[in-house]
Amino acid sequence: MNKRSNVSPYVAHVTAFFRAVINSQPSHAAVHLHAVLLAEMNRDNWPATFEMSDRMMAVKVCMTPRTLVSARNELIDARIIDCTMKGTGSKARCVYRLLTGPDASIDGWGRGSGQTPCAPSAVMPNGYTDSVRPLNGTGVLKTKDQYKDPKEREKEKTERLSLAQVPAFLMSQTEWLTGFCYNNGVERGRLQRYINKFVLQLRNQGITYKEKRDVIPHFGAWYNRLDIQQFTQMEHQMDLEEQRRLEAEKERQEEIQKKEMEEKRSKEAYRRTYEEAKRRAAEGDEFSINWLKKAEEPEE
C-alpha cells in the first residue's frame, strides 16, 4: 500500500523547476508557462493532468502559438513536463503533466493520484504563494494565521470592514496582491477594477459589511468563478469563429467546384459543336468550312 507523501505538490514542483534551471537556462516564456501550469494545477487541487487547447493556452499566457510551442518544448526537454495530444481538429487538446524528477515524491496528493485527496491547506488560493510555511514532518502547509495568538485570531473573526473599506484593504495586502497578479497575469490597475466590480455585486446583494478574514478568500472564489465564465465564453466565441471559418471555406470550395463544372460543361459543348462543324464541312457546308478556319481546336 502506497504511503502518503510528506512533500506538498507545490514545493515538489517548484523544487524540480529550480533544479532544472541550474542545469539549463529556460527562456522567460518557458518560465511563465511553467508558472501558469503550476497555478492551474494548484487551483484544481493537483489533478494528474491538465488539458487545454493551444489557442486557449496561447491566450492565457499572452503568447503567440509559435512562442507557446517553443516554450513547451523547452520544458519537455528539461523534463519538467510531458505532453500528449488528445482529440483532433478544433477539438484537439494538449494534455500537460508536471514532472518532479527522481528526487521528489508526491504520490498520494490530489485527485489524479487515486490516493487520499490533498489536504485543503496544501492547496494555495490565488496569491497565497508567499504566506505559507511547511509543518515539519507532516507535509501540511501551515498558514501565518495559525501562528497568531488565539486572542488575535478571535479578534479577526469578529473584525468587520464596511464595503467602502474593502478595496483599500485588498490593495494594501502586498504579499497577496503580488502573488495574485503574478499567478493570474493581471495588472494592478485591472485588479482594482475587478475589486470594484466585486464590491458592487456585494452591494447589489444587500451586503454592507464583510468579516476581515473572509475578504480575500471570498474575492478569490469570486474571481475564479468569473475567470471560468470568461474562459468558457472565450472558448465558445472561438468555436463560433472556427465554425464560421469552416463554413466560409466550404462555400469557397463549393464555388470553385461550381466554376470548374461550368467550365467543363462549356468545353464539352464547344467540342460537340466543333465535331459537328467538321462533319458538316466534310459534307461541303460552306458556313461550317469558314467557321472552322476561325475556330480553335478544342483542348484534349
C-alpha positions in Angstrom: 0.0 0.0 0.0 1.4 3.4 -1.0 2.1 5.8 1.8 1.0 9.4 1.6 3.9 11.6 0.6 5.2 14.2 3.0 6.1 16.6 0.2 3.5 19.0 -0.9 2.9 19.2 -4.7 3.7 22.9 -4.8 7.0 22.5 -3.1 7.9 19.4 -5.1 7.3 21.1 -8.5 8.9 24.4 -7.6 12.0 22.4 -6.3 12.1 20.4 -9.5 11.9 23.6 -11.6 14.7 25.2 -9.7 16.8 22.1 -10.2 16.2 22.3 -14.0 17.1 26.0 -14.0 20.5 25.1 -12.6 21.1 22.6 -15.4 19.6 24.8 -18.2 18.7 28.3 -19.0 15.0 28.4 -19.9 13.6 31.4 -21.7 11.2 33.9 -20.0 8.4 32.3 -22.0 9.2 28.8 -20.6 9.3 30.2 -17.0 6.0 31.9 -17.5 4.3 28.9 -19.0 5.5 26.7 -16.1 4.2 29.2 -13.6 0.8 29.2 -15.3 0.6 25.4 -15.3 1.6 25.4 -11.6 -1.1 27.8 -10.7 -3.8 25.9 -12.7 -2.8 22.6 -11.2 -2.8 24.1 -7.7 -6.2 25.7 -8.3 -7.7 22.4 -9.4 -6.3 20.6 -6.3 -3.5 18.8 -8.2 -5.1 16.5 -10.8 -2.8 14.1 -12.6 -3.0 16.1 -15.8 -4.2 19.5 -17.1 -5.8 19.8 -20.6 -6.2 22.9 -22.8 -6.1 23.7 -26.5 -3.1 25.5 -27.8 -5.2 28.5 -28.9 -6.7 28.9 -25.4 -3.3 28.4 -23.7 -1.7 31.0 -26.0 -4.4 33.5 -25.0 -4.0 32.6 -21.3 -0.2 33.1 -21.3 -0.3 36.0 -23.7 2.0 34.3 -26.3 1.8 33.6 -30.0 1.2 29.9 -30.7 4.7 29.6 -32.1 6.2 31.0 -28.8 3.9 28.7 -26.8 5.1 25.6 -28.6 8.8 26.7 -28.3 8.4 27.3 -24.5 6.6 24.0 -24.1 9.4 22.1 -25.9 11.9 23.8 -23.6 10.1 22.4 -20.5 9.7 19.0 -22.2 13.5 18.9 -23.0 14.2 19.9 -19.4 12.0 17.0 -18.2 9.8 19.4 -16.2 6.7 18.5 -18.1 5.5 16.0 -20.6 2.6 16.4 -23.1 0.4 14.3 -25.2 -2.3 15.4 -27.7 -5.9 14.5 -27.3 -8.6 14.9 -29.9 -8.2 16.2 -33.5 -9.0 19.4 -35.4 -10.8 22.1 -33.4 -11.3 19.7 -30.5 -7.5 19.0 -30.1 -6.2 19.4 -26.6 -2.7 19.3 -25.2 -2.6 17.1 -22.0 0.1 18.5 -19.7 1.6 16.5 -16.8 4.0 18.1 -14.4 7.2 16.1 -13.6 9.3 16.4 -10.4 12.3 14.2 -11.3 13.7 11.3 -9.3 14.4 13.3 -6.0 10.8 14.3 -5.4 7.9 12.1 -4.5 4.4 13.5 -4.3 2.4 10.3 -4.9 -0.8 10.3 -2.8 -1.5 14.0 -3.4 -4.5 15.4 -5.3 -7.3 13.8 -7.3 -5.1 12.4 -10.1 -3.2 10.0 -7.9 -6.1 7.9 -6.8 -5.0 8.3 -3.2 -6.2 10.4 -0.3 -7.1 13.9 -1.6 -4.7 16.7 -0.9 -5.2 18.5 2.4 -7.0 21.8 1.9 -4.2 23.8 3.5 -1.8 22.4 1.0 -3.7 24.0 -1.9 -2.9 27.6 -2.1 -5.7 30.1 -3.2 -4.8 32.7 -5.7 -1.9 34.8 -4.4 -1.0 32.9 -1.2 2.3 31.6 -2.5 4.3 33.7 0.0 2.2 33.3 3.1 2.7 29.7 4.0 5.2 27.6 6.0 5.6 23.8 5.9 4.8 22.0 9.1 7.8 19.7 9.8 7.2 16.1 9.0 3.6 16.3 8.0 3.6 17.8 4.5 0.7 20.1 5.5 1.3 23.7 4.9 0.6 25.9 7.8 -0.5 29.5 7.2 0.7 32.5 9.1 -2.7 32.9 10.6 -2.2 29.7 12.5 0.8 31.1 14.3 -1.1 34.1 15.6 -2.1 34.5 19.2 -5.6 32.9 19.9 -6.9 36.2 21.1 -5.7 37.9 17.9 -7.3 35.3 15.8 -10.6 35.6 17.7 -10.5 39.4 17.2 -10.0 38.9 13.5 -13.0 36.7 13.4 -15.3 39.4 14.6 -13.5 42.4 13.0 -15.5 43.7 10.1 -15.0 46.0 7.2 -17.6 48.2 5.5 -17.8 47.6 1.8 -16.3 51.1 1.3 -13.2 49.8 3.1 -12.8 46.6 1.2 -11.0 48.0 -1.9 -8.3 49.8 0.1 -7.9 46.7 2.4 -7.3 44.4 -0.6 -4.9 46.7 -2.3 -2.9 47.1 0.9 -2.3 43.3 1.2 1.1 43.5 -0.5 2.1 39.8 -0.4 -1.3 38.6 -1.6 -1.6 41.3 -4.2 1.8 40.5 -5.7 1.1 36.7 -5.8 -2.4 37.2 -7.2 -1.3 39.4 -10.0 1.6 37.0 -10.9 -0.5 33.8 -10.8 -3.4 35.2 -12.8 -1.5 37.5 -15.2 -3.4 40.6 -14.1 -2.1 44.1 -13.8 -2.8 46.1 -10.6 -5.0 48.6 -12.4 -7.1 45.8 -13.9 -7.3 44.1 -10.5 -8.6 47.3 -9.0 -11.5 47.3 -11.5 -12.2 43.6 -10.6 -12.3 44.6 -6.9 -14.7 47.4 -7.6 -17.0 45.1 -9.5 -16.8 42.6 -6.6 -17.8 45.2 -4.1 -20.6 46.4 -6.4 -22.0 42.9 -6.6 -21.9 42.6 -2.8 -23.9 45.9 -2.5 -26.4 44.5 -5.0 -26.9 41.5 -2.7 -27.7 43.8 0.2 -24.4 43.1 2.0 -23.0 46.1 3.9 -20.1 44.5 5.9 -17.6 41.7 5.4 -15.5 39.9 8.0 -11.9 41.0 7.5 -10.6 37.5 7.4 -13.1 36.4 4.8 -12.5 39.2 2.3 -9.5 37.7 0.5 -10.9 34.1 0.3 -14.3 35.4 -0.9 -12.7 37.6 -3.6 -10.5 34.7 -4.7 -13.5 32.4 -5.1 -15.5 35.1 -6.8 -12.6 35.8 -9.3 -12.2 32.0 -10.0 -15.9 31.8 -11.0 -15.6 34.9 -13.1 -12.4 33.5 -14.7 -14.1 30.2 -15.6 -17.1 32.1 -17.1 -14.8 34.3 -19.2 -12.8 31.3 -20.3 -16.0 29.4 -21.3 -17.3 32.5 -23.2 -13.9 32.9 -24.9 -13.9 29.2 -25.8 -17.4 29.4 -27.2 -16.5 32.5 -29.2 -13.5 30.8 -30.7 -15.6 27.8 -31.6 -18.1 30.1 -33.3 -15.3 31.8 -35.2 -13.9 28.4 -36.2 -17.3 27.3 -37.3 -17.8 30.4 -39.4 -14.3 30.0 -40.9 -15.1 26.4 -41.8 -18.4 27.4 -43.4 -16.8 30.1 -45.4 -14.1 27.7 -46.6 -16.8 25.2 -47.5 -18.7 27.9 -49.5 -15.4 28.8 -51.3 -14.7 25.2 -52.2 -18.2 24.8 -53.5 -17.9 27.9 -55.6 -14.6 26.6 -57.0 -16.2 23.3 -57.8 -19.2 25.1 -59.4 -16.9 27.1 -61.7 -14.9 24.0 -62.6 -18.1 22.2 -63.6 -19.4 25.1 -65.6 -16.0 25.3 -67.4 -16.1 21.6 -68.1 -19.6 21.7 -69.5 -18.6 24.7 -71.7 -15.6 22.8 -73.0 -17.7 19.7 -73.8 -20.4 21.9 -75.5 -17.6 23.5 -77.7 -16.1 20.1 -78.5 -19.5 18.8 -79.7 -20.0 22.0 -81.8 -16.5 21.6 -83.3 -17.1 18.0 -84.2 -20.5 18.8 -85.8 -18.9 21.6 -87.8 -16.2 19.2 -89.0 -18.8 16.7 -90.1 -20.8 19.3 -92.0 -17.7 20.8 -93.6 -16.8 17.3 -94.8 -20.3 17.3 -96.5 -19.4 20.6 -98.2 -21.2 23.0 -95.9 -19.5 26.4 -96.6 -20.6 28.0 -93.4 -19.0 25.2 -91.4 -15.9 25.4 -93.6 -15.5 29.1 -92.9 -16.3 28.7 -89.2 -13.6 26.0 -88.8 -11.0 28.3 -90.3 -11.5 30.8 -87.5 -12.3 28.3 -84.7 -9.6 27.0 -82.3 -9.3 23.2 -82.0 -10.7 22.0 -78.6 -8.3 21.1 -75.9 -7.7 17.4 -75.2 
